[in-house]
Amino acid sequence: MKVVVTGMGVVCSIAQTVPAFTRALREGQCGIGPIPDAGDGGPRVAALVKDFKFADAVAAQGTLPEEVRQLAVRTAHRSPEPLQMDLVAAMEAYGDAGLPDSAPPADRVGLVVAGHNLSSGYVQDLFTKYENNPEYLPARFALHYMDTDRVGTLSQVLGIKGEGYTVGGASASGNVGIVNGSRLVETGAVDVCLVVGASTDLSPMEKRGLATLGAVAGTGADEPERARCRPFDVRHDGFVPGQGSACIVLESERSARARGADILAELAGYDLKLDANSMPDPHEDGETKVMAGAMAKAGVRPEQIDYVNAHATATPLGDEIEVRALVRVFGTAVGRPWVNATKGLIGHCMCAAGVVEAVASIIQLRDGFVHPNLNLRRPIDDGCRFVHGAAVPADIQYALSNSFGFGGFNTSIVLRRPSHASGAHG
């Protein structure tokens, strides 16, 4: 059964809607900037969502009925802001897919929330007040601190009654969610499945822990703020945390055509495998296998891939292993597909990254361009066809998007431009 994408939504540091995200990608806008020094040894730069106003963002979802927008505000107006961002992204995708007018029965719509340990920052923020006065604890704290609160809130607002759950795979969580959502559709458990890459609210301890691992970029005080995230550049020194949520609507092709929905892309293939590795270090063999496996499931050869949205966190070992895996997978065709890193623009959106990058990949596939790698001046490899400092027109039929996570999670998905879509017009 073919699985297609019929809707998208996004909230991140450079855009709070898909049309705005499209413009920002094409222009190479960067959401990375300095953050106050908390004195905890954590990151000094991040890509944060600015000026997010939940009520205004909900009111702007004009494709959804007024009663749904009112329900969203009533249900989530006191929820933590990361959940509110998830809800807005899901509402945009739901409307984009045309579901308000033609959704299948509620029990034929599923929901997968990609992410885990999502609310540590929320818990930490409340702890001091709780310690001083335990009665301060909000009445719904026991719900809000659980990852499943995202499932419950989104399903209530959008009336979803099919299968639903959370999944996790560290930084690969987004793609893990996409794989699971696709399987729900493929097996006929649901006709439509919303996959939400959930915003991760890191605590100070978690930020310091990542810095202790050597995974976070340094301060780079002698350079512009945006130059501190350098995927595939010889000066890369770690990732920049990013804030973001995204949602894609997966659907059986049969359901989409029956509803007359606009098909944005086909999820042609995917693969997910472990390295049997509890450490943060990546493995070339595992990354190679999932890229090859996703292409095999899609029925495409390496030389047919036009574009790779790389995991590319800008950690030296991570970038170097991914390049080596790309060389192994593509062989003599390694210089053919364009390669870029969305994290260079919006930072590493943690558990949401895979879904945010799937949205970015579909936008580029649909609109016929590849966004820039802003800070790529001296590539670590001369064989790959890296995008440099400006967007480039590109005729993309097949796109490959990678996500890898601590603990040996390897994932890759293949997206195909639908046959009715036009060619490049970027």
C-alpha positions as CSV (number, residue, x, y, z in Angstrom):
1,M,0.0,0.0,0.0
2,K,1.4,3.4,-1.0
3,V,1.8,5.9,1.8
4,V,1.7,9.6,0.9
5,V,2.1,12.9,2.6
6,T,-1.0,15.2,2.4
7,G,-0.3,17.8,5.0
8,M,2.5,19.6,6.9
9,G,2.9,22.0,9.8
10,V,5.9,23.6,11.5
11,V,7.0,25.9,14.3
12,C,10.7,26.7,14.5
13,S,13.2,29.5,15.0
14,I,12.9,30.8,11.5
15,A,9.2,30.3,10.8
16,Q,5.9,29.5,12.4
17,T,4.1,28.3,9.3
18,V,5.0,26.2,6.3
19,P,4.8,29.1,3.8
20,A,7.1,31.2,6.0
21,F,9.4,28.2,6.4
22,T,9.5,27.8,2.6
23,R,10.7,31.4,2.2
24,A,13.2,31.1,5.0
25,L,14.8,28.0,3.6
26,R,15.1,29.5,0.2
27,E,16.6,32.7,1.6
28,G,18.9,30.8,3.9
29,Q,17.6,32.5,7.1
30,C,19.4,31.5,10.3
31,G,17.6,31.3,13.6
32,I,20.8,30.8,15.7
33,G,21.7,33.4,18.2
34,P,23.3,34.0,21.6
35,I,21.5,33.0,24.8
36,P,22.3,34.3,28.3
37,D,25.1,32.5,30.2
38,A,23.3,30.4,32.8
39,G,26.6,29.7,34.5
40,D,26.0,26.0,34.2
41,G,28.6,25.2,31.5
42,G,25.8,24.6,29.0
43,P,25.4,26.0,25.4
44,R,25.8,29.7,24.9
45,V,24.0,29.8,21.5
46,A,20.7,28.3,20.5
47,A,18.0,28.5,17.8
48,L,15.0,29.5,19.8
49,V,11.4,30.2,18.7
50,K,10.8,33.9,19.3
51,D,7.5,35.8,19.7
52,F,5.3,32.7,19.8
53,K,1.9,33.7,21.0
54,F,-0.3,30.6,21.3
55,A,-3.7,32.3,21.1
56,D,-2.7,34.2,18.0
57,A,-1.2,31.2,16.4
58,V,-4.4,29.2,16.9
59,A,-6.5,32.0,15.6
60,A,-4.4,32.0,12.4
61,Q,-5.5,28.4,11.6
62,G,-8.3,29.6,9.3
63,T,-8.7,26.3,7.6
64,L,-10.0,24.8,10.9
65,P,-13.5,25.4,12.2
66,E,-14.0,28.0,14.8
67,E,-15.1,25.4,17.4
68,V,-11.8,23.5,16.9
69,R,-9.8,26.7,17.5
70,Q,-11.8,27.5,20.6
71,L,-11.3,24.0,21.9
72,A,-7.6,24.3,21.3
73,V,-7.4,27.4,23.4
74,R,-9.6,26.0,26.2
75,T,-7.7,22.8,26.3
76,A,-4.1,24.0,26.1
77,H,-4.0,27.6,27.2
78,R,-2.3,26.6,30.5
79,S,-0.2,23.9,29.0
80,P,3.6,24.2,28.7
81,E,4.7,26.2,25.7
82,P,6.4,23.3,23.9
83,L,3.1,21.4,23.9
84,Q,1.4,24.5,22.5
85,M,3.9,24.6,19.7
86,D,3.3,20.9,18.9
87,L,-0.5,21.6,18.8
88,V,-0.1,24.5,16.5
89,A,2.1,22.5,14.1
90,A,-0.5,19.6,14.2
91,M,-3.4,22.0,13.5
92,E,-1.6,23.5,10.5
93,A,-0.9,20.0,9.1
94,Y,-4.5,18.9,9.8
95,G,-5.9,21.9,7.9
96,D,-3.3,21.6,5.1
97,A,-4.4,18.0,4.5
98,G,-8.0,19.2,4.0
99,L,-9.1,17.0,6.9
100,P,-11.6,19.4,8.4
101,D,-13.8,18.9,5.4
102,S,-13.2,15.2,4.5
103,A,-11.6,13.3,7.4
104,P,-12.2,9.6,7.6
105,P,-14.1,8.4,10.7
106,A,-12.3,9.4,13.9
107,D,-11.3,5.9,14.7
108,R,-9.5,5.6,11.3
109,V,-7.2,8.5,12.2
110,G,-4.1,7.8,14.2
111,L,-1.5,9.9,16.0
112,V,2.2,9.2,16.7
113,V,4.1,11.7,18.8
114,A,7.8,11.4,18.2
115,G,9.9,12.1,21.3
116,H,10.7,11.2,24.8
117,N,11.9,12.9,28.0
118,L,10.2,15.9,26.5
119,S,9.4,18.0,29.6
120,S,12.5,18.0,31.9
121,G,12.8,21.8,31.5
122,Y,9.2,22.3,32.6
123,V,9.8,20.1,35.7
124,Q,13.0,21.9,36.6
125,D,11.4,25.3,36.3
126,L,8.7,24.3,38.8
127,F,11.0,22.6,41.2
128,T,12.2,25.7,43.1
129,K,8.7,27.0,43.6
130,Y,7.6,23.5,44.6
131,E,10.5,23.1,47.1
132,N,9.5,26.4,48.8
133,N,5.8,25.7,48.7
134,P,4.6,22.2,47.6
135,E,1.1,23.6,47.4
136,Y,2.2,25.7,44.4
137,L,2.3,22.6,42.2
138,P,-0.2,23.1,39.3
139,A,-3.3,20.9,39.4
140,R,-2.4,19.3,36.0
141,F,1.3,18.8,36.7
142,A,0.8,15.0,36.9
143,L,-0.4,15.1,33.3
144,H,1.9,17.8,31.9
145,Y,5.1,16.2,32.9
146,M,4.3,13.0,31.0
147,D,5.1,12.7,27.3
148,T,1.7,11.2,26.7
149,D,0.1,14.6,27.5
150,R,1.1,15.5,24.0
151,V,-1.0,12.6,22.6
152,G,-3.9,13.3,24.9
153,T,-4.1,17.0,24.1
154,L,-3.6,16.8,20.4
155,S,-6.1,13.9,20.1
156,Q,-8.7,15.8,22.1
157,V,-8.5,19.0,20.0
158,L,-8.4,17.2,16.6
159,G,-10.9,14.5,17.6
160,I,-8.5,11.6,16.9
161,K,-9.7,8.2,18.1
162,G,-7.6,5.7,16.2
163,E,-4.3,4.2,17.4
164,G,-2.0,6.6,19.1
165,Y,1.2,6.6,21.2
166,T,4.7,8.1,21.7
167,V,7.9,6.7,20.3
168,G,11.5,7.6,21.1
169,G,14.9,7.2,19.5
170,A,17.0,10.1,20.8
171,S,17.8,12.4,17.9
172,A,16.3,9.9,15.5
173,S,12.9,10.1,17.2
174,G,11.3,12.0,14.3
175,N,12.1,9.4,11.7
176,V,11.2,6.6,14.2
177,G,7.8,8.3,14.4
178,I,7.5,8.5,10.6
179,V,8.4,4.8,10.3
180,N,5.8,3.8,12.9
181,G,3.1,6.1,11.4
182,S,3.8,4.6,7.9
183,R,3.4,1.1,9.3
184,L,0.0,2.0,10.9
185,V,-1.2,3.1,7.5
186,E,0.4,0.2,5.6
187,T,-1.2,-2.4,7.8
188,G,-4.6,-0.8,7.5
189,A,-4.8,0.0,11.2
190,V,-5.7,3.6,10.2
191,D,-6.3,5.5,6.9
192,V,-4.6,8.7,8.1
193,C,-1.8,9.2,10.7
194,L,-0.5,12.5,12.1
195,V,3.2,12.2,13.0
196,V,4.3,15.0,15.3
197,G,7.9,15.8,16.0
198,A,7.6,17.1,19.5
199,S,9.4,20.0,21.0
200,T,12.0,18.9,23.6
201,D,12.3,21.1,26.7
202,L,15.8,20.5,28.0
203,S,16.6,21.1,31.6
204,P,19.9,22.8,32.7
205,M,21.3,19.4,33.8
206,E,20.6,17.9,30.3
207,K,22.2,20.9,28.6
208,R,25.3,20.6,30.8
209,G,25.4,16.8,30.2
210,L,25.4,17.3,26.4
211,A,28.2,19.9,26.8
212,T,30.2,17.5,29.0
213,L,30.0,14.9,26.2
214,G,31.6,17.4,23.9
215,A,28.6,17.4,21.6
216,V,27.7,21.1,21.9
217,A,29.3,23.9,19.8
218,G,31.7,26.3,21.5
219,T,31.0,30.0,22.0
220,G,33.1,31.2,19.0
221,A,33.1,34.8,20.3
222,D,35.2,36.0,17.4
223,E,32.7,35.0,14.8
224,P,29.1,35.9,13.9
225,E,26.5,34.0,15.9
226,R,25.2,32.1,12.9
227,A,28.7,30.8,12.1
228,R,28.7,28.6,15.2
229,C,26.9,25.8,13.5
230,R,29.1,24.4,10.7
231,P,27.9,21.1,9.3
232,F,30.5,19.4,7.1
233,D,33.0,22.2,7.5
234,V,36.5,21.5,8.8
235,R,35.8,24.0,11.7
236,H,32.8,22.1,13.0
237,D,32.9,21.7,16.7
238,G,29.4,20.5,17.9
239,F,25.7,21.0,17.5
240,V,23.6,24.1,18.4
241,P,20.4,23.2,20.3
242,G,17.2,24.2,18.4
243,Q,13.6,24.7,19.4
244,G,11.0,23.3,17.1
245,S,7.9,21.2,16.4
246,A,6.6,19.8,13.1
247,C,3.9,17.5,11.8
248,I,3.3,15.6,8.7
249,V,0.1,13.8,7.7
250,L,0.6,10.3,6.4
251,E,-2.2,8.7,4.5
252,S,-2.9,5.7,2.2
253,E,-2.9,6.8,-1.4
254,R,-6.3,5.3,-1.7
255,S,-7.7,7.4,1.1
256,A,-6.1,10.6,-0.2
257,R,-7.4,10.1,-3.7
258,A,-10.9,9.2,-2.4
259,R,-10.9,12.5,-0.5
260,G,-9.4,14.5,-3.4
261,A,-6.5,15.5,-1.2
262,D,-3.4,17.2,-2.6
263,I,-0.5,14.7,-2.5
264,L,2.7,16.5,-1.5
265,A,5.0,13.5,-1.6
266,E,5.2,9.7,-1.4
267,L,6.9,8.1,1.5
268,A,8.6,5.6,-0.8
269,G,10.9,3.8,1.6
270,Y,12.4,3.7,5.1
271,D,14.7,1.7,7.3
272,L,15.4,1.7,11.0
273,K,18.2,-0.4,12.6
274,L,20.2,-0.5,15.8
275,D,24.0,-0.6,16.2
276,A,23.9,-2.6,19.5
277,N,25.7,0.4,21.0
278,S,24.8,2.2,24.2
279,M,27.3,5.0,23.5
280,P,26.9,8.3,21.6
281,D,29.4,7.4,18.9
282,P,28.0,6.8,15.4
283,H,28.8,3.6,13.4
284,E,29.5,3.8,9.7
285,D,28.1,0.3,9.1
286,G,24.7,1.1,10.7
287,E,24.3,4.3,8.8
288,T,25.2,2.7,5.5
289,K,22.7,-0.2,6.1
290,V,19.7,2.1,6.7
291,M,20.4,4.3,3.7
292,A,20.7,1.3,1.5
293,G,17.7,-0.4,3.1
294,A,15.5,2.7,2.7
295,M,16.4,2.9,-1.0
296,A,15.8,-0.9,-1.5
297,K,12.3,-0.6,0.0
298,A,11.7,2.4,-2.3
299,G,12.9,0.4,-5.3
300,V,15.5,3.0,-6.3
301,R,19.1,2.8,-7.0
302,P,21.7,5.2,-5.4
303,E,22.2,7.1,-8.7
304,Q,18.4,8.0,-8.7
305,I,18.6,10.0,-5.5
306,D,18.7,13.7,-6.3
307,Y,19.0,15.2,-2.8
308,V,20.2,14.1,0.7
309,N,19.0,16.0,3.8
310,A,21.8,14.8,6.0
311,H,21.6,14.3,9.8
312,A,24.8,16.5,9.9
313,T,24.8,17.9,13.5
314,A,28.2,19.6,13.0
315,T,29.9,17.3,15.5
316,P,33.2,16.3,13.9
317,L,32.9,12.5,14.4
318,G,29.2,12.5,13.4
319,D,29.8,14.5,10.2
320,E,32.8,12.4,9.2
321,I,31.1,9.1,9.8
322,E,28.0,10.2,7.8
323,V,30.2,11.3,4.8
324,R,32.0,8.0,4.9
325,A,28.6,6.2,4.9
326,L,27.4,8.3,2.0
327,V,30.5,7.5,0.0
328,R,29.9,3.7,0.7
329,V,26.3,3.9,-0.3
330,F,26.6,6.0,-3.4
331,G,29.9,4.8,-4.6
332,T,30.8,6.5,-7.9
333,A,27.5,8.4,-7.8
334,V,28.4,10.2,-4.5
335,G,28.9,13.5,-6.4
336,R,25.4,13.4,-7.9
337,P,22.9,14.2,-5.2
338,W,22.9,17.6,-3.6
339,V,23.6,17.4,0.2
340,N,22.7,20.0,2.8
341,A,22.0,20.2,6.5
342,T,18.8,22.0,7.8
343,K,20.4,22.0,11.3
344,G,22.8,24.7,10.0
345,L,19.8,27.1,9.8
346,I,17.6,26.1,12.7
347,G,19.9,24.2,15.0
348,H,19.3,20.6,16.2
349,C,15.6,20.3,17.1
350,M,16.4,17.2,19.1
351,C,13.4,14.7,19.1
352,A,11.6,16.8,16.5
353,A,14.5,17.0,14.1
354,G,13.5,14.2,11.8
355,V,10.0,15.5,11.2
356,V,11.2,19.1,10.8
357,E,13.7,17.9,8.3
358,A,11.1,15.8,6.5
359,V,9.0,19.0,6.1
360,A,12.1,20.8,4.8
361,S,12.8,18.0,2.4
362,I,9.3,17.9,1.0
363,I,9.3,21.7,0.5
364,Q,12.5,21.5,-1.5
365,L,11.3,18.5,-3.5
366,R,8.0,20.2,-4.2
367,D,9.4,23.7,-5.0
368,G,12.6,22.6,-6.9
369,F,15.4,24.1,-4.9
370,V,18.0,23.1,-2.2
371,H,18.6,25.4,0.7
372,P,22.1,26.7,1.5
373,N,24.7,25.4,4.0
374,L,25.5,28.8,5.4
375,N,28.8,28.2,7.0
376,L,30.3,25.6,4.7
377,R,33.6,27.2,3.5
378,R,36.0,24.3,3.7
379,P,34.2,21.0,3.2
380,I,35.6,17.9,5.0
381,D,35.2,16.0,1.8
382,D,35.5,17.1,-1.8
383,G,33.6,14.2,-3.3
384,C,30.1,15.1,-2.0
385,R,28.0,17.7,-3.8
386,F,27.4,20.0,-0.9
387,V,25.2,23.1,-1.3
388,H,27.2,26.2,-0.3
389,G,26.1,29.7,0.7
390,A,23.0,30.2,-1.4
391,A,20.0,28.2,-2.5
392,V,20.3,26.4,-5.8
393,P,17.5,25.3,-8.3
394,A,17.2,21.5,-8.3
395,D,14.9,19.0,-10.0
396,I,14.3,16.5,-7.2
397,Q,12.5,13.3,-7.9
398,Y,13.8,11.3,-5.0
399,A,15.1,12.7,-1.6
400,L,16.8,10.8,1.2
401,S,16.6,12.1,4.8
402,N,18.8,10.7,7.6
403,S,18.4,10.8,11.3
404,F,20.8,9.1,13.8
405,G,20.6,9.1,17.6
406,F,22.7,8.4,20.7
407,G,22.4,4.7,21.7
408,G,22.8,3.4,18.1
409,F,19.6,4.5,16.5
410,N,20.0,4.7,12.7
411,T,17.1,5.8,10.4
412,S,16.6,6.9,6.8
413,I,13.6,7.7,4.7
414,V,13.1,8.1,1.0
415,L,10.6,10.7,-0.3
416,R,9.4,10.7,-3.9
417,R,7.8,13.6,-5.8
418,P,4.3,12.6,-6.8
419,S,3.9,11.8,-10.5
420,H,1.4,14.7,-11.1
421,A,3.9,17.3,-9.7
422,S,5.7,19.6,-12.0
423,G,9.5,19.8,-12.3
424,A,11.9,22.3,-10.7
425,H,10.8,25.9,-10.7
426,G,13.2,27.3,-8.2
